[in-house]
Amino acid sequence: MYANCMQFIPEEGIRVIDLVRLARTKTNFRGMAHWGYITVRRDPSDARPKPPRREWIVGATEQGQNAQKIWRPLFAAIEKRWQTRFGRKEIERLRKALIALLNQIDLDLPDCLPILGFGLFSRAPGNFKRRPQTKRDEDIARLPLSTLLSRVLLAFAVEFERDSRLSLAICANVLRVLNEKGVRSRDLPLLSGVSKESISMALGILQKMELALVETDTASRTKMVYITPRGKKAQVAYRERLAAIEKSWQTRFGAAAIDELRKSLEYLVFGSSTEKSSPDEAPAESSPLVRGMEPYPDNWRAKVPKTTTLPHFPMVLHRGGYPDGS
């Protein structure tokens, strides 16, 4: 919510349409106002009886201004922690690999993964096509690591979803973990790494498309989720599409560039001494990424169930991201 909203609100405020253009994606204006971070009001200088809401002014409240002050230095601080945890050279290697790829991607991407739209697809104004009114003067080499990671992942999702009836978020997290024997519904958050709300929305879509079946076991009264024959074909198609896009990226951007990015990312997920072919094979306790998610004792996250699984594709809903409790 900072990356797609708060960072673009100056002291004097900004029009809704201008904020969306700068952010290159929509934000949850209603939620941000409800939570006390922003105000959205008519422009006092606009004499029209009913100006469209896109012309209204977004301003930061005192709470929102405090959030801006807290968040601005955090990107550099967190990246410095990552340099300490993974090694300065490894993080610099990852940055260079991401930048080399983004310099070749001709899409107008936001600074973070957007709030998923209808069907849990990755959507944004203009479908991320380059447009003069959204152009920002920016030095890619100076962007936060979180932005570099988000843009590359989003570019992959946009290509995946261009010719897919299912979103990458549904395929990578929910469809991926289903099987013919059935999976207990309550186990899906742990298996997928995404929230109950995300899974509920995904299952509704999968059932409507006859790709999954949800039934209650009469003996145990446990809700079970089964993949259907059509769902199995969709599961296979998802894996084949992943491989096809990665192969096309090797052709388009260079095999060496994609290989360098993959090796850098594998180091973060698996560590230097482990060679794996899939994130599913990485023990949670040995993953450097998961070790870095240990909460401080006085943090609210220490009071909720520990997160041991990271999603294959983060599902950002209107309430924010997971696993941060949304």
N, C-alpha and C positions, 0 to 999 in steps of 0.2 A: 504493500500500500504506500510505502515511501517511494519506491521506484516508479510506480505508475501514477502517482498522484502528488504526494507532499513535496517532492523535490522541485516541482515546477510552479509552486505557488509563491509569488513574490509578496513582499510586505503590502503592496497596494492592491493585491488580488489579481485575478486573471479570468477572462471569459471561459466558460465551459468548453466551447468549441476550440479555443486556442490551447487549453490544457490537453485536450484529447489529441490534438495535432502534434503537440510537443512530445507527449508520452507515446504516441504511435499506437495507442490502444485505449480501450475504455476502462474506466475505473468504477468502483462502487460508490457513487456520490451519495446515495441515500444512506448507506451504511456508515460512511465516513462522517456524515453529518450527525447521524444517530449516536455514534460513539464519541462525539464531541471534538473531533479534530478539525472540521471545516464548517463553514457556513456557505450556503448557496442562496443568493438573493438577487433581486432585480437590480439592474444598473440604474442608479439614481439619475444619471444623465440621459437615460433613454426615455423619451416622452411618449412612446407608443403605448396604447392601452394594454395590449397583451403581447409583449415581446416574447419570442420563442425561448425556451429554457436554455437552448444552446448559447444564447446571448447573455445569460445571467452571469453574475460574478461569483467566482469561488474565492473565498478568503480563508486564511488559517486562523483558528481560534488561539487563545493563549496556550491551551494544551497542545494544539497542533504546532505552534511555534516552538514549544519546548521539545516536541518530538523531532522537529527538523534539526534543532541544535544537537540533540543526542545522536541522531542517525548520520549526519554528514561525515563525522570522522570514523564511523564504525567500519566502513568498507576497507579503508587502509589499515585499520587496527586488526581486523579479522584476517586480511591477507598476510599481515606480518606474523600473526599466529600460525598461519598455514606454512609460512616459510620456516618457522621454528620447528613445526611438527614434521613436515615432509622434506625439508631442505630447501634452501634458497634457490639452488640450481634447478631442482625439480619443478618448483613453481614457475620459475622463469622459463623453463623449457615448455611447460604447459601453456603459459601465456603466449609464447612465440608461435606455438602450434595452432592455437585458437585464432590469433591475429592473422596468420598466413591464410587460414581458411576464410575468415570473414572478409578479407580484402578481395576475395574472388566471388563472394555471394552478393548478388545484386537484389537485395530485399531491404525494405525500410523497416527494420525490426525494433521492437521496444527494448527497454533496458532490463526487462524481466519477462518470465513466462506470463502470458496474458490470462485473465480470468476465462475459463473455458466457457464456450457458448453452447447453443442448442446442440444436443447430441454429444456433448463433451468434446467438441471440436475446438481446435486452436484458431480463434477468429480475432480479427482486429479491423479497424477502418481501412478500406481499400485492399483488404487481404494482403497487406504488407508490401504492396507494389510501391516502387519509388515514385514519389510525387513531390513537386517543388514546394508545396505549402508545408510539408512535413520535414523538410530538410533542416538539419541542425549542423552547425559548425562544431565538429568534434574530432579529436585525435584518437583513433581507435586504440593506439598503443597506450593511451593513458586511461582507458576505461577500466572500471573495477573488474576483478576476476569474475564476480558473479554475473556481470553483464555479458562478458565474453562467453561464459558457459551457457547462459540462457539463450543468447542469440544463435549459437551453433545448434543447440538442441531444438530450438524452435524452427530453424530452417529445415532441419531433418523432419520434424513433425509436419510442417507445411507440405513438403514433398510427399511424405507418406500419405497424407490425407487428401491429396489432390485427386487421386483415383481410387479412394477407398470408401466403402460404405460405413466403415467403423473408424472411430477416432483412434489415434495412437494411444491416448490415455486409457481407453477401454481395453484395447488389445494387450498393451504392455503390462497392465496391472491385474485386471480381472480375468479376461479370457485366457491369458497365459497360464493361470494356476488351476483352471478347471480340468476335470477328467470325467470319464464315463462311470467310474465307481462312485463318484459323488464327493463333494467337499462340504463339511459343515459350514453353514453360513457364518457362524460366529468365529470361525477360524480365518476367514478371508482377510480381515484387517492385518493379522499377523503375517499371513502368507504374501500379501501384496504390498504392505507398507503404506496403504492409504486408508482414509477414514471411513467409518460406517456410512456417512452421508454420501461419500463418493461411490462406494460400492452399491448402495441402494439405487442411486441414479443409473449406474452402469448396468446393473441386473435388470432394471426396468426396460432398458433399451435392448439388451440381449434377449430377454423373454419376448418382447414385441417382434423381434426379428427371427424368432424361433431358433435361436442359437444356444439357448440355455433353458433349463427347466428347474423350477424351484418347487420342492415338495416337502411335506412334513412327514417324517418317519413315524409310523403309528406306534411302534414299540417304545422308542425313546423320546418321542415328541420333539425330536430335533429337526430343525429346518435344514434340508440338504439341497445343494445346488449341483445339477448334473449338466454336462455338456451334451448337446444333441449331435446327431450325425452331421447336420448342417454346420453346427458350431465347430465340430472337429475339422471340417474343411476350411472354415474361416481361420482357425488356429494355425493350420498348416500354411495357409495363404499369408497370414501375418508374418510368420518366420521367413517365408520365401521373399516377401516384400522387403523385410529388413536387409536381407542379404543382397537383394538386387539393388537397393538404393546405395548401400555401402560400396558395392562394386561400381556403380555409376559415378559415385563421388571419387573413387580412385581414378577413373578415366577422366573425369571433368577437372578435378583439382590436383591430380597427381597422386600416384600410389605412395610415394615417399611421404607426402604431406599427411595423408590419412593414416598411414602406419605410425608416423611420429605422434599424432594426436592420440591414437589408440593406446600406444605404449605409455604415454604420459598419464592417461586416465586410468589405465590398469594399475599403474604404480600407486595411485591414490586409493583405489578400491582394495587391491590385494596386498600391497606392500612389496618391497624390493625382492624378497626371497621366495615369493610364491608365484607359480605360473598356473593360471587358470584360463579356461576358455569361456566361462560364463559367470556373471555375478551370482547366480544361484549356488555356485560351488564354493563361494567364499564364506568361511565360518564367520559369524557376526563378531565374535570376540577378537578375531585376528585382523579384522579390517581396520585400517587406520582411520577411515572415515567414521565408522561407528564408534571407535574409541574416542574420537573428538566430540561426540555427542553426549558425553557424560555431563549431567547438569551439576551446577554448584549446589551444595547442600541447602542453602537458603533460597534457592530459586523455586518458583512454583512448579517447574517441570520435575523436580525431585519428588513431588508429592503425587504424581500420576504414574501409571504403568510405564516401565522403561521401554523405549523404542529400540528394537533390535533389527528391524528390517527397513531398508530404504526402498522406496518405489523405483520401478524401472523408468517411469515417467511421472514427474510431480503433477498432481492434479490440483490446480488452483481454482477453488470455487469462489463464489461471491463473498464468502466470509474470510477468505484468505487461503493460506497454504497449509499443508499437512507435512510433517508430523508435529507442528507447533501448536496443536490443540484445537484447531478450528473444527 
